[in-house]
Every structure is written in structure tokens, then in C-alpha cells.
């Protein structure tokens, strides 16, 4: 294995793992952080339902789905940058 290939692999892994940790951090905040503050938002009502309900039940799911699409798009960009993309 040439030194350039090794350095290229290390740079690829650094970007990929950085993206992974970023997404996991966002998911942690959406999964636990929003729920932690849901009770504080309950005095505000939307269509008769407490705002904490919307954030905890709906908002975190939206963040998860949007995060999946963003992760896939960004990972494809990283793959193309390093020439390891799928056809």
C-alpha cells in the first residue's frame, strides 16, 4: 500500500467518522434533549395540544428523518471526493 493511499484512507475515515459523530450528536439532542425540556413547553398550546407533545412526539421524528437524508447526501459527497462512490 502506497503512502498516498494510506493518507487518503485516513482522510476519508476522518471525514466519515466526523460526519457520523455529528449525526449521532444531533440524534442525541433530538432524542433526549427535546424530551428533557418538553414539560417546560407544555404551558404553550397548539390546537389544544401542549407544545411539548409536538416537539417530543413529532419534532424529534422529523429531525431523525431529515437527518437520515442529510447523512446519506453528505456521505455520498465524501465518497465521491475520495473516489469510492457506488454506481
C-alpha positions, 0 to 999 in steps of 0.5 A: 500500500502506497503512502498516498493511499494510506493518507487518503484512507485516513482522510476519508475515515476522518471525514466519515467518522466526523460526519457520523459523530455529528449525526449521532450528536444531533440524534442525541439532542433530538432524542433526549434533549427535546424530551428533557425540556418538553414539560417546560413547553407544555404551558404553550398550546397548539390546537389544544395540544401542549407544545411539548407533545409536538416537539417530543412526539413529532419534532424529534421524528422529523429531525431523525428523518431529515437527518437520515437524508442529510447523512446519506447526501453528505456521505455520498459527497465524501465518497465521491471526493475520495473516489469510492462512490457506488454506481 
